Amino acid sequence: MRLIAVALLLASAPALAQPKMESLVLPPGFKAEVFAKDLRNARSMTLGAQGTLFVGTRDAGVVHAISHDGKTAQKVHTITKGLNMPNGVAFRDGALYVAEVSRILRFDGIESALADPPQPVVVADDLPTERHHGWKFIAFGPDGKLYVPVGAPCNVCDEGDPFATILRMDPDGGKREVFARGVRNTVGFDWHPKTGHLWFTDNGRDWMGDDLPPCELNVAVRMGQHFGYPYCHGTSVVDPEFGDGHACKDFTPPAVDFGAHTAPLGMRFYEGAMFPAAYRGGTFVAQRGSWNRSRKVGYQVLFVPVEGDKAGAPQPFLTGFLDGEKALGRPVDVQELPDGSLLVSDDTANAIYRITYAAPAASAAR
């Protein structure tokens, strides 16, 4: 697919941001605009019932709430601050759920109290306290359960439950159980709109070289599957430290092997009508990009076609976050708006972008 450059100029950024971005790249007909700027450390996103966009952070320790007109932010509220890596946000029955490293909080009736948020209710406060892969993405599944990952507290280790798992629990924190094992560190998941199966990204281990092991996109078709970590990575890479006595065929293989160190984080299935029909039912995946590779990779949003429980080849969708080896931004999460446009958060440029589509005009007849 031919790509075209989309100029994207940001206004003066706060001191913590990278130099302003000058160009993003999208397929023909797509356009990128700034939805929100000066939004320190913008990461995971979720929508409230009244359309409020809630945004978690990792390093900033705050949770933002954005009132908007569907095209751009109108007002940014601070829901809470001083938290321990409040990356994950989810919304259900009028309440905002926020995941810290070891706690999950709930802010009831939040959309009617953005200017004066209520004190939070503690849903859970006994999750592991390890900060290594301790920040969380959370979401409610079609079963009404809250899904909460617990990352491995290391680069590679075998600590047992609840580490390297995806947990699920009732909205009040009760009936907690392990849904999936062998998941090193997922920071994004979504349920297929037709099958209802859980798809999730997973970040591969480090220090096996520039090109091993792959990062992953996985699909869980039932509870109790094991996805390989720390014994096997990707489809066929046996771990040099923990792989003895284990065969990759004994674990659930990924739906997609991404490049090593690409850091796939947020993902969402596209269900809107704004983008061309070929995008419906596929998933957008934000790759935050490498930090420990001789040449940077990732730093993009991919589109992955999906049919049932099978994924097609990933396609570059939003690129231009790298200028040579200089990172101009790092995409973290994606969120569809009701009109079918797509938001992309960037925790390095402290911004959220809105992607829209209009069919290119037909070429003039000769």
C-alpha positions as a Markdown table, in Angstrom:
| # | Residue | x | y | z |
|---|---|---|---|---|
| 1 | Met | 0.0 | 0.0 | 0.0 |
| 2 | Arg | 1.4 | 3.4 | -1.0 |
| 3 | Leu | 1.9 | 5.7 | 2.0 |
| 4 | Ile | 1.7 | 9.4 | 2.1 |
| 5 | Ala | 3.1 | 11.9 | 4.6 |
| 6 | Val | 0.8 | 13.7 | 6.9 |
| 7 | Ala | 2.1 | 17.0 | 8.3 |
| 8 | Leu | 1.5 | 17.2 | 12.0 |
| 9 | Leu | 2.8 | 20.2 | 13.8 |
| 10 | Leu | 2.4 | 20.4 | 17.6 |
| 11 | Ala | 2.3 | 23.7 | 19.4 |
| 12 | Ser | 5.0 | 24.4 | 22.0 |
| 13 | Ala | 5.3 | 21.4 | 24.2 |
| 14 | Pro | 6.0 | 21.3 | 27.9 |
| 15 | Ala | 9.5 | 20.9 | 29.2 |
| 16 | Leu | 9.1 | 17.1 | 29.6 |
| 17 | Ala | 8.1 | 16.5 | 26.0 |
| 18 | Gln | 10.4 | 15.6 | 23.1 |
| 19 | Pro | 10.9 | 18.2 | 20.3 |
| 20 | Lys | 7.7 | 18.8 | 18.4 |
| 21 | Met | 6.8 | 16.2 | 15.8 |
| 22 | Glu | 6.8 | 17.4 | 12.2 |
| 23 | Ser | 5.6 | 14.5 | 10.2 |
| 24 | Leu | 3.5 | 11.3 | 10.6 |
| 25 | Val | 2.8 | 8.8 | 7.8 |
| 26 | Leu | -0.6 | 7.2 | 7.1 |
| 27 | Pro | -2.2 | 5.3 | 4.2 |
| 28 | Pro | -3.9 | 7.5 | 1.5 |
| 29 | Gly | -7.1 | 9.1 | 2.7 |
| 30 | Phe | -6.2 | 9.1 | 6.3 |
| 31 | Lys | -5.4 | 12.3 | 8.3 |
| 32 | Ala | -3.8 | 12.8 | 11.7 |
| 33 | Glu | -4.6 | 15.8 | 13.9 |
| 34 | Val | -3.8 | 16.7 | 17.5 |
| 35 | Phe | -6.7 | 15.7 | 19.8 |
| 36 | Ala | -5.0 | 16.8 | 23.1 |
| 37 | Lys | -1.6 | 18.2 | 23.8 |
| 38 | Asp | 0.5 | 19.1 | 26.9 |
| 39 | Leu | -0.9 | 15.9 | 28.4 |
| 40 | Arg | 2.0 | 14.6 | 30.4 |
| 41 | Asn | 2.7 | 10.9 | 30.0 |
| 42 | Ala | -0.6 | 10.0 | 28.2 |
| 43 | Arg | -0.9 | 6.2 | 28.1 |
| 44 | Ser | -3.9 | 3.8 | 28.4 |
| 45 | Met | -7.3 | 5.1 | 27.5 |
| 46 | Thr | -11.0 | 4.3 | 28.0 |
| 47 | Leu | -14.3 | 6.0 | 27.3 |
| 48 | Gly | -17.1 | 6.8 | 29.8 |
| 49 | Ala | -20.8 | 6.3 | 29.0 |
| 50 | Gln | -21.2 | 10.0 | 28.3 |
| 51 | Gly | -18.1 | 10.1 | 26.1 |
| 52 | Thr | -15.5 | 11.3 | 28.6 |
| 53 | Leu | -12.0 | 10.1 | 27.7 |
| 54 | Phe | -10.1 | 8.8 | 30.7 |
| 55 | Val | -6.3 | 8.6 | 30.4 |
| 56 | Gly | -3.9 | 6.8 | 32.7 |
| 57 | Thr | -0.2 | 7.5 | 33.1 |
| 58 | Arg | 2.8 | 5.6 | 34.4 |
| 59 | Asp | 5.5 | 8.0 | 35.4 |
| 60 | Ala | 3.3 | 11.0 | 36.1 |
| 61 | Gly | 1.1 | 9.3 | 38.7 |
| 62 | Val | -2.1 | 11.0 | 37.6 |
| 63 | Val | -5.3 | 10.1 | 35.8 |
| 64 | His | -6.7 | 12.6 | 33.3 |
| 65 | Ala | -10.3 | 13.0 | 32.2 |
| 66 | Ile | -10.9 | 14.8 | 28.9 |
| 67 | Ser | -14.1 | 16.5 | 27.9 |
| 68 | His | -14.2 | 16.9 | 24.1 |
| 69 | Asp | -16.4 | 17.6 | 21.1 |
| 70 | Gly | -15.5 | 14.4 | 19.3 |
| 71 | Lys | -12.7 | 16.2 | 17.4 |
| 72 | Thr | -10.5 | 17.9 | 20.0 |
| 73 | Ala | -10.1 | 18.2 | 23.7 |
| 74 | Gln | -12.2 | 21.0 | 25.3 |
| 75 | Lys | -11.1 | 20.6 | 29.0 |
| 76 | Val | -8.7 | 18.4 | 30.9 |
| 77 | His | -9.5 | 17.4 | 34.4 |
| 78 | Thr | -7.3 | 15.7 | 37.0 |
| 79 | Ile | -9.2 | 12.9 | 38.6 |
| 80 | Thr | -6.5 | 11.8 | 41.0 |
| 81 | Lys | -2.7 | 12.3 | 41.5 |
| 82 | Gly | 0.2 | 10.9 | 43.5 |
| 83 | Leu | -0.6 | 7.3 | 42.6 |
| 84 | Asn | 1.8 | 4.4 | 42.0 |
| 85 | Met | 1.9 | 3.9 | 38.2 |
| 86 | Pro | -1.8 | 4.3 | 37.5 |
| 87 | Asn | -1.5 | 3.1 | 33.9 |
| 88 | Gly | -4.8 | 1.1 | 33.6 |
| 89 | Val | -8.2 | 2.6 | 33.3 |
| 90 | Ala | -11.6 | 0.9 | 32.7 |
| 91 | Phe | -15.2 | 2.1 | 32.9 |
| 92 | Arg | -18.3 | 0.2 | 34.0 |
| 93 | Asp | -21.8 | 1.2 | 35.4 |
| 94 | Gly | -20.9 | 4.8 | 35.8 |
| 95 | Ala | -17.6 | 4.2 | 37.6 |
| 96 | Leu | -14.0 | 4.6 | 36.6 |
| 97 | Tyr | -11.6 | 1.8 | 37.6 |
| 98 | Val | -7.9 | 2.7 | 38.0 |
| 99 | Ala | -5.1 | 0.1 | 38.4 |
| 100 | Glu | -2.0 | 1.0 | 40.4 |
| 101 | Val | 0.8 | -1.5 | 40.9 |
| 102 | Ser | -0.8 | -3.3 | 43.9 |
| 103 | Arg | -4.3 | -1.7 | 44.0 |
| 104 | Ile | -7.4 | -1.2 | 42.0 |
| 105 | Leu | -9.5 | 1.8 | 42.8 |
| 106 | Arg | -13.1 | 2.8 | 41.8 |
| 107 | Phe | -14.4 | 6.3 | 41.4 |
| 108 | Asp | -18.2 | 6.1 | 41.4 |
| 109 | Gly | -20.4 | 8.5 | 39.4 |
| 110 | Ile | -17.3 | 10.0 | 38.0 |
| 111 | Glu | -18.7 | 11.7 | 34.8 |
| 112 | Ser | -21.0 | 13.9 | 36.9 |
| 113 | Ala | -18.1 | 14.9 | 39.2 |
| 114 | Leu | -15.2 | 15.6 | 36.9 |
| 115 | Ala | -14.5 | 19.0 | 38.6 |
| 116 | Asp | -14.8 | 17.5 | 42.1 |
| 117 | Pro | -14.0 | 13.8 | 42.0 |
| 118 | Pro | -15.2 | 11.5 | 44.8 |
| 119 | Gln | -12.9 | 9.7 | 47.1 |
| 120 | Pro | -12.1 | 6.3 | 45.6 |
| 121 | Val | -13.4 | 2.9 | 46.8 |
| 122 | Val | -10.6 | 0.3 | 47.1 |
| 123 | Val | -11.6 | -2.7 | 45.0 |
| 124 | Ala | -8.4 | -4.6 | 45.6 |
| 125 | Asp | -5.2 | -3.8 | 47.6 |
| 126 | Asp | -3.4 | -7.1 | 47.7 |
| 127 | Leu | -1.8 | -7.4 | 44.3 |
| 128 | Pro | 2.0 | -7.8 | 44.1 |
| 129 | Thr | 4.0 | -4.7 | 44.9 |
| 130 | Glu | 6.9 | -5.3 | 42.5 |
| 131 | Arg | 7.2 | -2.4 | 40.2 |
| 132 | His | 9.2 | -4.3 | 37.5 |
| 133 | His | 6.3 | -4.8 | 34.9 |
| 134 | Gly | 4.0 | -3.8 | 37.7 |
| 135 | Trp | 2.0 | -1.2 | 35.8 |
| 136 | Lys | -1.2 | -2.6 | 34.4 |
| 137 | Phe | -3.7 | -2.4 | 31.6 |
| 138 | Ile | -7.2 | -3.3 | 32.7 |
| 139 | Ala | -10.5 | -3.9 | 30.9 |
| 140 | Phe | -13.9 | -5.5 | 31.4 |
| 141 | Gly | -14.7 | -8.5 | 29.3 |
| 142 | Pro | -18.0 | -9.5 | 27.7 |
| 143 | Asp | -18.5 | -11.8 | 30.8 |
| 144 | Gly | -18.6 | -8.7 | 33.0 |
| 145 | Lys | -15.4 | -9.7 | 34.7 |
| 146 | Leu | -12.5 | -7.3 | 35.3 |
| 147 | Tyr | -9.3 | -8.6 | 33.6 |
| 148 | Val | -6.0 | -7.6 | 35.4 |
| 149 | Pro | -2.6 | -8.7 | 34.3 |
| 150 | Val | 0.3 | -9.3 | 36.7 |
| 151 | Gly | 3.6 | -9.1 | 34.8 |
| 152 | Ala | 6.8 | -11.0 | 35.5 |
| 153 | Pro | 8.8 | -9.1 | 38.2 |
| 154 | Cys | 12.0 | -9.5 | 36.1 |
| 155 | Asn | 13.4 | -9.8 | 32.7 |
| 156 | Val | 13.1 | -13.6 | 32.8 |
| 157 | Cys | 12.2 | -15.7 | 35.8 |
| 158 | Asp | 9.8 | -18.4 | 37.0 |
| 159 | Glu | 8.1 | -17.1 | 40.1 |
| 160 | Gly | 4.8 | -18.9 | 39.7 |
| 161 | Asp | 1.2 | -17.5 | 40.2 |
| 162 | Pro | 0.1 | -14.8 | 40.2 |
| 163 | Phe | 3.2 | -13.5 | 38.2 |
| 164 | Ala | 3.2 | -13.7 | 34.4 |
| 165 | Thr | -0.6 | -14.2 | 34.3 |
| 166 | Ile | -3.8 | -12.5 | 33.4 |
| 167 | Leu | -6.2 | -12.5 | 36.3 |
| 168 | Arg | -10.0 | -11.9 | 36.2 |
| 169 | Met | -12.3 | -11.0 | 39.0 |
| 170 | Asp | -15.8 | -9.7 | 39.8 |
| 171 | Pro | -16.2 | -5.9 | 39.6 |
| 172 | Asp | -16.0 | -5.8 | 43.4 |
| 173 | Gly | -12.7 | -7.7 | 43.4 |
| 174 | Gly | -14.2 | -11.0 | 44.4 |
| 175 | Lys | -14.0 | -14.4 | 42.8 |
| 176 | Arg | -10.4 | -13.9 | 41.6 |
| 177 | Glu | -8.9 | -16.5 | 39.3 |
| 178 | Val | -6.1 | -17.0 | 36.8 |
| 179 | Phe | -7.4 | -16.8 | 33.3 |
| 180 | Ala | -4.1 | -17.3 | 31.4 |
| 181 | Arg | -0.5 | -18.1 | 32.3 |
| 182 | Gly | 2.9 | -17.7 | 30.6 |
| 183 | Val | 2.2 | -14.0 | 29.8 |
| 184 | Arg | 5.4 | -12.0 | 30.5 |
| 185 | Asn | 3.9 | -8.5 | 30.3 |
| 186 | Thr | 0.8 | -7.6 | 28.5 |
| 187 | Val | -0.1 | -3.9 | 28.4 |
| 188 | Gly | -3.1 | -4.2 | 26.0 |
| 189 | Phe | -5.9 | -6.5 | 25.2 |
| 190 | Asp | -9.4 | -6.6 | 23.7 |
| 191 | Trp | -12.1 | -9.1 | 22.8 |
| 192 | His | -12.9 | -10.1 | 19.2 |
| 193 | Pro | -16.3 | -8.6 | 18.4 |
| 194 | Lys | -17.6 | -11.8 | 16.9 |
| 195 | Thr | -15.9 | -14.7 | 18.7 |
| 196 | Gly | -15.7 | -13.0 | 22.1 |
| 197 | His | -12.1 | -14.4 | 22.4 |
| 198 | Leu | -9.5 | -12.4 | 24.3 |
| 199 | Trp | -6.6 | -11.1 | 22.2 |
| 200 | Phe | -3.6 | -9.6 | 23.9 |
| 201 | Thr | -0.1 | -8.2 | 23.2 |
| 202 | Asp | 2.9 | -9.5 | 25.1 |
| 203 | Asn | 6.4 | -8.1 | 25.3 |
| 204 | Gly | 9.3 | -10.5 | 24.7 |
| 205 | Arg | 12.3 | -10.9 | 27.1 |
| 206 | Asp | 15.5 | -9.0 | 26.7 |
| 207 | Trp | 19.2 | -9.8 | 26.3 |
| 208 | Met | 19.0 | -12.4 | 23.6 |
| 209 | Gly | 20.3 | -10.1 | 20.9 |
| 210 | Asp | 18.9 | -7.6 | 18.5 |
| 211 | Asp | 16.5 | -10.0 | 16.8 |
| 212 | Leu | 15.4 | -12.5 | 19.4 |
| 213 | Pro | 13.0 | -13.3 | 20.9 |
| 214 | Pro | 9.8 | -11.9 | 19.1 |
| 215 | Cys | 7.2 | -9.9 | 20.8 |
| 216 | Glu | 3.7 | -11.4 | 20.4 |
| 217 | Leu | 0.0 | -11.0 | 19.6 |
| 218 | Asn | -1.9 | -13.8 | 21.2 |
| 219 | Val | -5.5 | -15.1 | 21.3 |
| 220 | Ala | -7.0 | -17.0 | 24.3 |
| 221 | Val | -9.9 | -19.2 | 23.2 |
| 222 | Arg | -10.6 | -20.6 | 26.7 |
| 223 | Met | -9.5 | -20.2 | 30.3 |
| 224 | Gly | -6.4 | -21.9 | 31.5 |
| 225 | Gln | -4.1 | -21.7 | 28.4 |
| 226 | His | -0.3 | -21.3 | 28.9 |
| 227 | Phe | 1.5 | -19.0 | 26.4 |
| 228 | Gly | 5.0 | -20.2 | 27.0 |
| 229 | Tyr | 6.9 | -17.7 | 29.2 |
| 230 | Pro | 9.5 | -18.2 | 30.6 |
| 231 | Tyr | 10.2 | -21.5 | 28.8 |
| 232 | Cys | 9.3 | -20.7 | 25.2 |
| 233 | His | 9.1 | -17.4 | 23.3 |
| 234 | Gly | 7.2 | -16.7 | 20.1 |
| 235 | Thr | 6.4 | -19.7 | 18.0 |
| 236 | Ser | 9.6 | -21.7 | 18.4 |
| 237 | Val | 12.3 | -19.9 | 20.5 |
| 238 | Val | 13.3 | -22.0 | 23.5 |
| 239 | Asp | 14.6 | -20.0 | 26.4 |
| 240 | Pro | 18.4 | -20.5 | 27.0 |
| 241 | Glu | 17.9 | -20.3 | 30.8 |
| 242 | Phe | 14.5 | -21.9 | 31.5 |
| 243 | Gly | 13.8 | -23.9 | 28.4 |
| 244 | Asp | 15.4 | -27.2 | 29.3 |
| 245 | Gly | 12.8 | -30.0 | 29.4 |
| 246 | His | 10.2 | -27.9 | 27.6 |
| 247 | Ala | 9.0 | -27.9 | 24.0 |
| 248 | Cys | 7.3 | -25.0 | 22.3 |
| 249 | Lys | 4.6 | -27.3 | 20.9 |
| 250 | Asp | 3.4 | -27.8 | 24.5 |
| 251 | Phe | 2.3 | -24.2 | 24.8 |
| 252 | Thr | -0.2 | -22.0 | 22.9 |
| 253 | Pro | 1.6 | -20.3 | 20.1 |
| 254 | Pro | 1.1 | -16.6 | 19.2 |
| 255 | Ala | -1.2 | -15.5 | 16.5 |
| 256 | Val | 1.5 | -13.1 | 15.4 |
| 257 | Asp | 5.3 | -13.0 | 16.0 |
| 258 | Phe | 6.2 | -9.3 | 16.0 |
| 259 | Gly | 9.8 | -8.1 | 15.7 |
| 260 | Ala | 12.0 | -8.4 | 18.8 |
| 261 | His | 11.9 | -5.4 | 21.2 |
| 262 | Thr | 9.1 | -3.7 | 19.3 |
| 263 | Ala | 7.1 | -3.4 | 22.5 |
| 264 | Pro | 3.5 | -3.9 | 21.4 |
| 265 | Leu | 1.2 | -2.3 | 24.0 |
| 266 | Gly | -2.3 | -1.1 | 23.5 |
| 267 | Met | -4.6 | -2.8 | 20.9 |
| 268 | Arg | -8.3 | -2.5 | 19.9 |
| 269 | Phe | -10.5 | -4.2 | 17.4 |
| 270 | Tyr | -11.9 | -1.8 | 14.9 |
| 271 | Glu | -15.7 | -1.8 | 14.7 |
| 272 | Gly | -16.5 | 1.6 | 13.2 |
| 273 | Ala | -17.8 | 2.7 | 9.8 |
| 274 | Met | -15.5 | 5.6 | 9.1 |
| 275 | Phe | -12.5 | 3.6 | 7.9 |
| 276 | Pro | -12.7 | 1.4 | 4.7 |
| 277 | Ala | -14.4 | -2.0 | 5.2 |
| 278 | Ala | -11.1 | -3.8 | 5.0 |
| 279 | Tyr | -10.3 | -2.5 | 8.5 |
| 280 | Arg | -13.4 | -3.7 | 10.2 |
| 281 | Gly | -12.8 | -6.7 | 12.5 |
| 282 | Gly | -9.1 | -6.2 | 12.4 |
| 283 | Thr | -7.0 | -4.8 | 15.2 |
| 284 | Phe | -4.8 | -1.8 | 15.6 |
| 285 | Val | -1.7 | -2.3 | 17.7 |
| 286 | Ala | 0.5 | 0.4 | 19.2 |
| 287 | Gln | 4.2 | -0.5 | 19.3 |
| 288 | Arg | 6.0 | 1.8 | 21.7 |
| 289 | Gly | 9.4 | 0.8 | 20.4 |
| 290 | Ser | 12.8 | -0.6 | 21.5 |
| 291 | Trp | 15.0 | 0.8 | 24.3 |
| 292 | Asn | 17.8 | -1.9 | 24.2 |
| 293 | Arg | 18.5 | -2.6 | 20.5 |
| 294 | Ser | 21.5 | -1.4 | 18.5 |
| 295 | Arg | 19.0 | 0.2 | 16.0 |
| 296 | Lys | 15.6 | 1.3 | 17.1 |
| 297 | Val | 12.5 | -0.7 | 15.9 |
| 298 | Gly | 8.8 | -0.4 | 16.6 |
| 299 | Tyr | 7.7 | 3.2 | 17.2 |
| 300 | Gln | 4.5 | 2.8 | 15.1 |
| 301 | Val | 0.9 | 1.7 | 15.0 |
| 302 | Leu | 0.2 | -1.5 | 13.0 |
| 303 | Phe | -3.0 | -2.9 | 11.6 |
| 304 | Val | -3.4 | -6.6 | 11.8 |
| 305 | Pro | -6.2 | -8.2 | 9.8 |
| 306 | Val | -8.1 | -10.9 | 11.8 |
| 307 | Glu | -10.5 | -13.6 | 10.6 |
| 308 | Gly | -11.9 | -15.7 | 13.4 |
| 309 | Asp | -8.9 | -16.8 | 15.5 |
| 310 | Lys | -6.4 | -16.3 | 12.7 |
| 311 | Ala | -4.4 | -13.1 | 12.1 |
| 312 | Gly | -3.0 | -11.9 | 8.8 |
| 313 | Ala | 0.3 | -10.2 | 8.2 |
| 314 | Pro | 0.8 | -6.9 | 10.2 |
| 315 | Gln | 0.7 | -3.7 | 8.1 |
| 316 | Pro | 2.3 | -0.4 | 9.0 |
| 317 | Phe | -0.5 | 2.1 | 9.6 |
| 318 | Leu | 0.8 | 5.1 | 11.5 |
| 319 | Thr | 4.6 | 5.7 | 11.3 |
| 320 | Gly | 7.0 | 8.7 | 11.4 |
| 321 | Phe | 7.8 | 8.5 | 15.1 |
| 322 | Leu | 11.5 | 8.0 | 14.4 |
| 323 | Asp | 13.9 | 10.5 | 12.8 |
| 324 | Gly | 16.8 | 8.2 | 12.1 |
| 325 | Glu | 17.7 | 7.0 | 15.6 |
| 326 | Lys | 15.9 | 9.9 | 17.3 |
| 327 | Ala | 12.5 | 9.2 | 18.9 |
| 328 | Leu | 10.0 | 12.0 | 18.2 |
| 329 | Gly | 7.2 | 10.1 | 20.0 |
| 330 | Arg | 6.2 | 6.7 | 21.3 |
| 331 | Pro | 2.7 | 5.4 | 20.7 |
| 332 | Val | 1.1 | 3.5 | 23.7 |
| 333 | Asp | -2.6 | 2.9 | 23.2 |
| 334 | Val | -5.4 | 3.2 | 20.7 |
| 335 | Gln | -9.1 | 4.0 | 21.3 |
| 336 | Glu | -11.9 | 4.1 | 18.8 |
| 337 | Leu | -14.4 | 7.0 | 19.2 |
| 338 | Pro | -18.1 | 6.7 | 18.4 |
| 339 | Asp | -17.8 | 8.3 | 15.0 |
| 340 | Gly | -15.2 | 5.6 | 14.0 |
| 341 | Ser | -12.1 | 7.8 | 14.2 |
| 342 | Leu | -9.1 | 6.4 | 16.1 |
| 343 | Leu | -7.2 | 8.0 | 19.0 |
| 344 | Val | -3.5 | 7.2 | 19.6 |
| 345 | Ser | -1.8 | 8.2 | 22.8 |
| 346 | Asp | 1.9 | 9.2 | 22.9 |
| 347 | Asp | 3.6 | 9.3 | 26.3 |
| 348 | Thr | 6.8 | 10.9 | 25.0 |
| 349 | Ala | 5.3 | 13.8 | 23.0 |
| 350 | Asn | 2.6 | 14.1 | 25.8 |
| 351 | Ala | -0.1 | 14.1 | 23.2 |
| 352 | Ile | -3.1 | 12.2 | 21.8 |
| 353 | Tyr | -3.7 | 12.2 | 18.1 |
| 354 | Arg | -7.0 | 11.6 | 16.2 |
| 355 | Ile | -7.0 | 9.6 | 13.0 |
| 356 | Thr | -9.8 | 10.2 | 10.5 |
| 357 | Tyr | -10.5 | 8.9 | 7.0 |
| 358 | Ala | -12.1 | 10.5 | 3.9 |
| 359 | Ala | -11.9 | 8.7 | 0.5 |
| 360 | Pro | -9.4 | 10.3 | -1.8 |
| 361 | Ala | -10.9 | 12.1 | -4.7 |
| 362 | Ala | -11.0 | 10.2 | -8.0 |
| 363 | Ser | -8.2 | 11.0 | -10.4 |
| 364 | Ala | -9.3 | 13.3 | -13.2 |
| 365 | Ala | -10.0 | 11.6 | -16.5 |
| 366 | Arg | -7.4 | 12.2 | -19.2 |
